[in-house]
Amino acid sequence: MNKKLMALAVAGAFVAPGVAVAQVTSAAPTAGVASNTGITLYGRLDETIMNSKYSSVSEPSGVPSVRTAGEIKKGDIYSPGNAIGVRGREDLGGGTAAWFQLEAGAWPDGRLDSAASTGSHFGGRNSGIGVSSGLGDIMLGIWDTPYKQTMFMWNSLTSGGFSSGGIIMGNGDTTGALNNVLCTNTVSNATGTPAAGANSVCVTESTANNTAFSRRVNNSIQYWSPVFSGLQFKLMTAMANYKGSTNNNNFPNGVPSPKEYSGNITWARGPLSLGLGADMHQGLRANTAVGGKLDTKDTAVMLGAKWNFGIGEVGVAGEKISYGDNSATAVSTKMDVTSYVVNGRFNVGPGALWASYSTTPGGKSCNEVGSAAAANGNTIGGSSCGIEAKMATIGYDYILSKRTKMYAAYSKIDNGLKFGTQNVGTSYYYIAGPAANVGVGGSGGLVPGTDVTTFGLGLQHIF
């Protein structure tokens, strides 16, 4: 009884005065799918005591020590994917319903980095308003792209923040609006063209990582088809904040037109689940230098599968990300990055043993000498040309109830490093983990080539 009253009080804060709350429950049905009318409070709290070791990185004699860093150990309370939210649905008649979802990140340990896109406000995570009918769902808001949703076909087998989804697979995880080079300049309402100077009002949203493919995107429009015999497809595009004239002095090559299109097809029937996802970015890595390419296309394709054999499940996936050439010189910045993952979950005793292994052989079809920066070589996101990276994780879930579990995990990210004329290294790192050692940082502040070994003990509760 007290729990229902608490849920009613929280949900009531998001309902306009005078509007009756038809129903409040503690269940958490999928937005746009629930058959009941009313408001639902839901959430996920997952806290992990993490002890991590970052390996030392040094360079041979005679090579500039721009990447030198000593071994560092760090303890942290890690909050992977925590969320609290409300969902609502109203039947409109004729098989049509309107629905909404507002979701925010939640950190029981109180950590909040104001410099990051934390999603701590309501609407910072998967949030939107939609209409559902026999023809499917249309949603407007901020939501995981269909490509990222394809990862869920195999990504649910691990616990906490130890999955390779959004680390090696997807080359990073991100939330925000499409990148727009116009928003680095002040927009003049009189002329409609950029003027020199910093701009603080061009865009209200934080922009997303322009190289990651595990994406939650602002200003998105999505269509989700009905499920036909286990088959469903989803389509998505996103609105760019500004588009400008090609006739201005700030951008002699023209102004890019940021775009993103994403889609997937999934099928789940009996023990087998399959997913095929594709995503295309255009103009997110615009090079505004003279001769630079503005509307470079970056694409990704992923195929994943999961098999449930009763006492456990096994998942596999392969991915190819192709980054286009945005160089202003004859030295191409094109890079193709392939990666693979296999994971499994097996019932053992009062819980389940799980493990995951993912790897990438490094960027291919690229210039291994590099171009723009001698210290960084040809590097895009956490990936570097021709340099292998691996991530292995093993853990055990101890099930306390249908909603609560404890888990222990060991994980190691093995980032490669290559010395030569251009010294490059991979910098794959946990989605939301603490920054690592100092130096020439990559993802999460990690020095390229740093290996990360982690032990974790966690507690998760879902309501």
C-alpha positions in Angstrom: 0.0 0.0 0.0 2.8 2.4 0.9 4.6 1.6 -2.3 1.5 2.5 -4.4 1.0 5.8 -2.6 4.7 6.7 -3.2 4.4 5.8 -6.9 1.2 7.9 -7.1 3.0 10.9 -5.5 6.0 10.7 -7.9 3.9 10.2 -11.0 1.5 13.0 -9.9 4.4 15.5 -10.2 4.4 15.0 -13.9 0.6 15.4 -14.5 -1.0 18.8 -15.0 -3.2 20.0 -12.1 -6.8 18.7 -12.5 -5.8 15.7 -14.7 -6.8 12.5 -13.0 -4.3 9.6 -12.7 -6.2 6.6 -13.9 -3.8 3.9 -12.7 -0.4 3.7 -11.0 1.5 0.4 -10.9 5.0 -0.7 -10.1 5.3 -2.7 -13.3 7.3 -1.4 -16.2 5.7 -2.3 -19.6 7.3 -1.2 -22.8 6.2 2.3 -23.9 3.6 2.2 -26.6 2.9 -1.5 -26.0 1.1 -1.6 -22.6 -2.6 -2.3 -22.8 -3.6 -0.5 -19.6 -4.4 3.1 -19.3 -2.6 5.2 -16.7 0.8 6.1 -15.3 3.6 3.7 -14.4 6.6 4.4 -12.2 9.7 2.2 -13.0 13.4 2.2 -12.4 16.7 0.4 -12.3 19.4 0.9 -9.7 22.7 -0.8 -10.2 25.8 0.0 -8.1 29.2 -1.7 -8.4 32.2 -1.5 -6.2 35.0 -1.3 -8.8 38.7 -1.7 -8.3 40.6 -1.0 -11.5 44.2 -1.0 -12.5 45.5 1.0 -15.5 48.7 -0.3 -16.9 51.7 1.8 -17.4 52.4 3.1 -20.9 55.9 4.1 -22.0 57.7 4.6 -25.3 61.2 3.4 -26.4 64.3 5.5 -26.1 64.4 8.3 -28.7 60.6 8.5 -29.2 58.8 11.6 -27.8 57.2 10.6 -24.6 53.8 12.1 -25.3 52.1 8.9 -24.1 54.1 8.0 -21.1 52.0 7.3 -18.0 52.6 5.2 -14.9 50.4 2.5 -13.5 47.4 3.8 -11.6 44.9 2.0 -9.3 41.5 3.4 -8.6 38.5 2.5 -6.5 35.1 3.7 -7.6 31.3 3.3 -7.2 30.2 2.6 -10.7 26.5 3.3 -11.7 25.9 1.5 -15.1 22.6 2.4 -16.8 20.8 3.5 -13.7 17.4 5.1 -14.5 14.1 6.2 -13.0 11.1 7.1 -15.2 7.4 7.4 -15.7 5.3 6.1 -18.5 1.8 6.9 -19.4 -0.8 5.6 -21.9 -4.3 6.7 -22.9 -6.6 4.7 -25.1 -8.1 6.9 -27.8 -10.5 4.4 -29.2 -10.5 2.5 -32.5 -7.4 0.6 -31.5 -5.4 3.8 -31.2 -3.5 5.0 -28.1 -1.3 8.0 -27.1 1.7 7.3 -24.9 4.7 9.0 -23.3 7.8 8.1 -21.5 10.1 10.4 -19.4 13.3 8.7 -18.2 16.3 10.2 -16.3 19.6 8.8 -15.1 19.9 8.1 -11.4 23.0 7.9 -9.2 22.5 6.7 -5.6 26.0 7.6 -4.7 25.4 11.2 -5.7 28.1 11.5 -8.3 27.3 14.1 -11.0 29.7 15.4 -13.6 28.2 18.6 -14.8 30.6 18.7 -17.8 29.2 15.4 -19.2 25.9 14.5 -20.8 24.6 12.7 -17.8 20.9 12.6 -18.7 20.2 13.5 -15.1 17.1 15.6 -15.9 13.8 14.0 -16.8 14.0 13.4 -20.6 17.7 12.9 -20.5 17.5 9.2 -21.3 14.9 7.3 -23.6 12.0 9.8 -23.6 9.3 10.8 -26.0 5.7 11.0 -26.9 4.0 8.7 -29.4 0.9 7.3 -31.0 0.2 3.6 -31.3 -2.2 1.8 -33.6 -2.6 -1.3 -35.6 -0.2 0.2 -38.1 2.6 0.5 -35.5 4.1 3.3 -33.4 5.4 6.8 -34.3 7.6 8.4 -31.6 9.1 11.9 -31.3 11.9 12.5 -28.8 15.2 11.3 -27.6 15.7 7.5 -28.0 18.2 4.8 -28.7 18.6 4.4 -32.4 17.3 1.2 -34.0 21.0 0.3 -34.6 21.7 0.4 -30.9 18.6 -1.5 -30.2 19.9 -4.3 -32.4 22.6 -4.8 -29.7 20.0 -5.9 -27.3 19.6 -9.1 -29.3 22.9 -10.3 -27.7 23.7 -7.6 -25.1 21.4 -8.8 -22.3 23.5 -11.8 -21.3 26.0 -9.9 -19.2 25.5 -7.8 -16.0 26.2 -4.3 -14.9 28.4 -2.2 -17.2 30.6 -5.0 -18.4 29.2 -5.7 -21.8 31.2 -4.8 -24.8 28.2 -3.0 -26.3 29.1 0.6 -26.6 32.8 -0.1 -25.9 34.4 -2.2 -28.7 31.1 -3.0 -30.4 29.8 0.4 -31.7 33.1 2.2 -31.0 31.7 4.1 -28.1 28.4 5.0 -26.5 26.9 8.5 -26.7 23.8 10.7 -26.0 23.0 14.0 -27.7 22.0 16.0 -30.7 23.6 15.7 -34.2 26.9 17.5 -34.4 26.7 20.8 -36.3 29.6 23.0 -37.3 27.3 26.0 -37.4 27.0 25.8 -33.7 30.6 26.8 -33.2 29.8 30.2 -34.6 27.3 32.9 -33.7 24.3 32.9 -36.0 23.2 36.3 -37.2 19.4 36.6 -37.5 19.8 39.4 -40.0 21.9 37.5 -42.5 21.3 33.9 -41.6 25.0 33.2 -41.9 27.6 32.5 -39.3 29.8 35.3 -37.9 33.1 34.7 -36.1 33.0 34.2 -32.4 31.9 31.7 -29.8 28.2 30.9 -29.7 26.4 29.8 -26.5 22.8 29.7 -27.8 23.0 28.0 -31.1 21.8 24.6 -29.8 20.0 23.8 -26.5 21.1 20.1 -26.5 24.6 18.7 -25.9 25.9 17.2 -29.1 26.7 13.5 -29.3 30.1 11.8 -30.0 30.5 12.0 -33.8 32.3 8.7 -34.1 30.3 6.4 -31.9 27.5 4.1 -33.2 25.9 3.1 -29.9 23.7 6.2 -30.0 20.8 7.8 -28.1 19.8 10.8 -30.3 17.9 14.0 -29.6 15.4 15.4 -32.1 14.7 11.9 -33.4 11.6 10.6 -35.2 11.1 6.8 -35.1 8.6 4.4 -36.6 8.2 0.9 -35.1 6.2 -1.6 -37.0 3.8 -4.1 -35.5 5.2 -7.5 -34.8 4.3 -10.0 -37.5 5.0 -13.6 -36.4 8.0 -12.5 -34.4 9.3 -10.1 -37.1 9.5 -6.3 -36.6 11.3 -3.4 -38.2 12.2 0.1 -36.9 13.2 3.2 -38.8 14.6 6.5 -37.5 15.9 9.9 -38.6 17.0 12.9 -36.7 16.5 16.7 -37.2 19.6 18.9 -37.5 19.4 22.1 -35.5 20.7 24.5 -38.1 21.4 24.5 -41.9 23.2 27.4 -43.5 24.1 29.2 -46.6 27.0 28.0 -48.7 28.0 31.5 -49.4 30.0 32.8 -46.5 33.6 33.3 -45.5 33.6 31.1 -42.5 33.1 27.9 -44.5 34.7 28.4 -47.9 33.7 24.8 -48.9 30.1 25.3 -48.0 28.2 24.3 -44.8 27.6 20.6 -44.0 24.0 19.3 -43.6 24.1 16.9 -40.7 22.0 13.8 -41.2 21.4 10.4 -39.5 19.3 7.5 -40.6 19.0 4.2 -38.7 17.0 1.0 -39.1 16.8 -2.6 -38.0 14.9 -5.8 -38.6 14.5 -8.2 -35.7 13.0 -11.7 -35.4 12.3 -13.7 -32.3 10.5 -17.0 -32.3 11.0 -19.8 -29.8 14.6 -20.1 -28.7 16.1 -18.1 -31.5 16.4 -14.3 -31.8 18.0 -12.5 -34.8 18.8 -8.9 -35.5 20.1 -6.9 -38.5 20.9 -3.2 -38.0 22.3 -0.4 -40.2 23.1 3.3 -39.5 24.4 6.2 -41.6 25.8 9.5 -40.4 26.5 12.3 -42.8 28.3 15.6 -42.0 29.1 14.8 -38.4 32.9 14.8 -38.9 32.9 17.9 -41.1 36.4 19.2 -42.0 36.0 23.0 -42.5 39.6 23.5 -43.6 40.2 24.6 -47.2 39.7 21.6 -49.4 38.2 19.5 -46.5 35.3 17.2 -47.0 32.1 18.4 -45.2 29.5 15.8 -45.8 31.5 12.6 -45.3 29.3 9.6 -44.8 30.0 7.1 -42.0 28.1 3.8 -42.0 27.7 0.7 -39.9 26.1 -2.7 -40.3 25.6 -5.3 -37.5 24.2 -8.8 -37.5 23.5 -10.5 -34.2 21.9 -13.7 -32.9 20.9 -15.3 -29.6 20.0 -18.9 -28.8 18.2 -20.0 -25.7 18.7 -23.7 -24.9 16.9 -23.9 -21.6 19.7 -23.9 -19.0 21.4 -21.0 -20.7 21.8 -18.7 -23.7 24.5 -17.9 -26.2 24.9 -14.7 -28.3 27.1 -13.7 -31.2 27.4 -10.6 -33.3 29.6 -9.1 -36.0 29.9 -5.5 -37.0 31.5 -3.4 -39.7 31.9 0.4 -39.3 33.1 2.4 -42.4 34.4 5.9 -41.8 34.6 8.1 -44.9 37.5 10.3 -45.9 37.2 13.8 -44.6 40.8 14.9 -45.3 41.8 18.2 -46.7 44.9 16.7 -48.2 45.8 13.8 -50.5 46.3 11.5 -47.4 43.0 9.7 -46.9 41.4 9.4 -43.4 39.1 6.5 -44.6 39.0 3.6 -42.1 36.9 0.4 -41.9 36.6 -1.2 -38.4 35.3 -4.7 -37.9 34.5 -6.2 -34.5 33.0 -9.4 -33.1 31.5 -10.6 -29.9 30.5 -13.9 -28.4 28.9 -14.2 -25.0 27.0 -16.7 -22.9 24.9 -17.1 -19.8 24.4 -20.5 -18.0 22.3 -21.3 -14.9 24.6 -22.5 -12.1 23.3 -23.1 -8.6 21.1 -20.2 -7.3 22.2 -17.9 -10.1 24.0 -17.8 -13.4 27.5 -17.8 -14.7 28.2 -15.4 -17.7 31.1 -14.5 -19.9 31.8 -12.3 -22.9 34.7 -11.9 -25.4 34.9 -9.2 -28.0 37.7 -8.2 -30.4 38.6 -5.9 -33.2 41.6 -6.4 -35.5 41.9 -2.6 -35.8 41.1 -0.2 -38.6 41.7 -1.4 -42.2 41.6 0.2 -45.6 43.3 3.2 -44.0 46.6 5.0 -44.1 48.7 3.5 -41.3 51.2 6.3 -41.4 48.5 8.8 -40.4 48.2 12.4 -41.4 46.7 15.2 -39.2 48.7 14.7 -36.0 52.0 13.0 -35.7 51.3 12.0 -32.1 47.9 10.5 -32.8 48.3 8.9 -36.3 45.1 7.6 -37.9 42.7 7.2 -35.0 38.9 7.4 -35.0 37.1 7.1 -31.6 38.7 4.3 -29.6 40.0 2.6 -32.8 43.4 3.0 -34.5 44.5 1.8 -37.9 45.8 -1.8 -37.8 45.9 -2.1 -34.0 44.1 -5.0 -32.3 42.0 -4.6 -29.1 40.3 -7.2 -27.0 37.9 -7.3 -24.1 37.2 -10.3 -21.9 34.7 -10.5 -19.0 33.5 -13.3 -16.7 31.0 -12.9 -13.8 28.4 -14.6 -11.7 24.9 -13.4 -10.7 23.4 -14.5 -7.4 19.7 -14.2 -7.7 18.0 -12.8 -4.5 14.5 -12.3 -5.9 12.8 -11.6 -9.2 13.9 -8.0 -9.0 17.2 -8.1 -7.0 20.5 -9.7 -7.6 24.1 -9.5 -6.5 27.0 -10.1 -9.0 30.7 -10.3 -9.1 32.8 -9.7 -12.2 36.3 -9.6 -13.6 37.0 -7.7 -16.8 40.0 -6.8 -18.9 40.3 -4.4 -21.8 43.5 -5.0 -23.7 44.3 -1.9 -25.8 47.0 -2.3 -28.4 49.9 0.1 -29.0 52.3 0.4 -32.0 55.5 2.4 -32.2 57.0 3.8 -35.4 57.0 7.0 -37.4 53.5 7.6 -36.1 52.8 6.1 -32.6 49.2 5.0 -32.3 47.1 3.0 -29.8 43.5 2.0 -29.2 41.7 3.6 -26.2 38.5 1.5 -25.7 37.0 2.1 -22.3 33.9 1.6 -20.2 30.8 3.6 -21.2 30.5 5.7 -18.1 33.5 4.7 -16.0 35.9 7.0 -14.2 38.6 8.8 -16.1 41.9 7.0 -16.1 45.5 8.1 -16.2 46.7 11.4 -17.4 48.5 12.2 -20.6 47.2 12.3 -24.2 43.8 11.0 -23.4 41.3 9.2 -25.6 38.0 7.8 -24.6 37.1 8.5 -21.0 40.5 10.2 -20.6 42.3 7.0 -21.2 45.9 7.1 -22.5 46.0 5.1 -25.8 47.5 1.7 -25.3 46.5 1.5 -21.6 45.2 -1.9 -20.5 42.4 -1.8 -17.9 41.8 -4.7 -15.4 38.7 -4.5 -13.2 37.2 -6.4 -10.4 33.6 -5.5 -9.5 31.0 -6.5 -6.9 27.6 -5.1 -7.5 23.9 -5.0 -6.5 21.0 -4.5 -8.9 17.4 -3.8 -8.1 14.7 -3.3 -10.8 11.2 -1.9 -10.0 
